[in-house]
Amino acid sequence: MKSAKTLSAAVLLTAATLALTSCSGQAATPEGDAKTENIDLRMTVWSSNEAHLELFNSIADDYMADHPEISSITFDPLPFEDYTTTLTTQIAGGQAPDIAWVLENSAPDFVSSGALAPLTETLQATEGFEYDDLVPSATELWQEDDTLYGYPFSTSPFGVFVNEDLLAQAGQPSSAALVDDGRWNWEDVSDVGAAVNASTGKAGFIVRDFDYQLWDSLSTVWNGWDARPWSEDGKTCEFNSPEMVDAFTFLHEAAFEKNSMPGPGTTADFFAGDAAFTVTQISRASLLKDSTMNWDLLPLPEGPAGEYAVVGQGGIGVLTQGKNVAASTDFLAFFANPENSAALSAYFPPPRQSLLTTDTFAAANPMLTPEQIETVVIDGIATGTVRPSHEGQAEIAQQVRSGLDALWVPEADIAGVLDSVCGSLDPLLAG
């Protein structure tokens, strides 16, 4: 059901783009809004967290105090699981918001389709925005022909949370000991996880949100093998590369032989004490606020290809079908300026080099130690690779997920399954 919803989102985005181009003949630009006063802006977000919304509204109030032409700025939370589908439905139905958060895996479609207005000129011209402060690797996904179409307001690295209590209960080394002994790598994490499972019945390691459905979450693992789903130009499938075969062999053995990773149909929540390790983004630390667990946070384990980092991103874009493109772009420039980015860093790690400091993140994230901030957050943002995305991502995601279903059985032909995935994926990539 989820894949069907995701696929429909791609269709709707295409329909919205066709409607836009047929009406205007070209993508809208941030000039010439129809209204110059009593402007109401609406921005869709996928968070209904009260603290998040309170911060957003505070930023909006500060902006409106100096912009009397703006009557209101409304932040419209949409359910995360249906976010892109709902957003594209609104666009196709002529009810596009003025500004929207955009998921990283939707970025190529939104950027290439003309659904987003160009931002570069306005951001560079806005006094105090400091456009050159943006980390180039963080903005790459949101650009086309050197023009920025989405501002990556949240560039959140993945790390590994460790339940030290479970390790001790199973007689296993602490995370600090694993690091000191040079054993912070995937093979040793799997071995320790298997020992935890055998001793306590709890899970070893989990890749949060994967659940044998969201395969792109596994980039947090396979990047350690220097594997990737498709070629750099995006035209050729590489799921059947030797590196990817080795990475999936590791995962398959973890699930079906070592029992170090829960198999299909088994759920485990690290934050409820059900697992020794979980791969997830640093923002999940808030789930440990009232926990009595003795925990640690480390960078992703080293893989056969060496050290690496992976980040997840959320972008903010101005919709070309919105009624207030220029006003929206100006507000985005304010929302994402250095001062507001520092405030937002409490929840959304910013893509600004000047804010990638221990002091900035320590003030915003008091649960993390300076070492955790340095090794996981700062180093992760500076060097991390964004999770895979591609034009036509929805159809690609559905094709890969269904193809990988044959992999998650005990006697799977791993290389054969991955060959089959490429057989069905190559025509989509080539097209």
BELQUIVEN-V852685 format. One line per field, one symbol per residue. phi: phi as a letter, one per 20 degrees, with the letter a starting at -180 (. if undefined). psi: psi as a letter, one per 20 degrees, with the letter a starting at -180 (. if undefined). burial: b if it has 24 or more other C-alpha atoms within 12 Angstrom, else e. A space follows every 10 residues. Layout:
BEGIN
phi=???
psi=???
burial=???
END
This chain:
BEGIN
phi=.fffffffff ffffffffff ffednaffcf dmffddbled dccecdddgf fffffgffff fffffdcffe ebcdedfdgg fdgfffffff ffemdfffcb fcfgfeggff ffenfdffdg ffffeffnfm gffffgffeg fddblmdedb effccdfebc eceffffffe mdffffffff emdebfffgf ffffffffed nefedcdgmf llceffffff dfffdlebfb ffemdcfcfe fgffgffffg ffffeddele cgfgnddbdg fdnebeccea efffgffegd eefeccccfg ffdgeofabc cdccddceff efecffffff fgffgdfgff ffffffccge edgfeecfff fffecffeeg ffffeeefff ffcfefgfbb gmgfffffff gfffgfeecg dfefffffff gfgeegffff f
psi=ghhhggghgg ghggghgggg hhhiirqqrk qlqhqirlpp qppqrjpjph hghggghggg ghghhjniio hqoponpqpg hjghggghgg ghjjkprhqq qpqhiighgg ghijhqqqhg gghhippihm hiippghhig hjqpljppip omhonoqqao ppnhghgghj kqqrhhhggh jkjmrhghgg gghhhgghhi irqeqqopif kkgmhihihi ghhijkqqhr rhijippkhj qhghggghgg gghhhighki pprpipqpog ijjjqhqpor qhiihhijgj qjporrprrq qqahiaqrqp qqqprpqpph irimgghghg hghghjrggh hgghihhnpq kphhimqggg hhhhmiiqrh gggghgfghg ghiqpqqqqq pkhghggggg ghhihihlqg kqnghgghgh ghhhhghggh .
burial=eebeebbbbb bbbbbbbebb eeeeeebbbb eeeeeeeebb bbbbbbbeee eebebbbebb eebbeeeeeb ebbbbbbbee ebbbbbbbbb bbebebbbbb bbbbbbbbbb bbbbbbbbbb ebbeeeeebb bebbbbbbbb bbbbeeebbb bbbbbbbbbb bbbbbbbeeb ebbbbeebee eeebbbbbbb bbbbbbbeeb ebbbbbbbeb bbbbbbbbbb bbbbbbbbbb eeebebbbbb bebbbbbbbb bbbbbeebbb bbbbeeebbb bebbbbbbbb bbbbbeebee eebebbbbbb bbbbeebbbb bbbbbbbbbb bbbbbbbbbb bbbbbbbbeb bbbbbbbbbb bbbbbbbbeb bbebbebbee ebbbbbbbbb bbbbbbbbbb bbbbbbbbbb bbbbbbbbee eeebbebbbb bbebbbebbe e
END
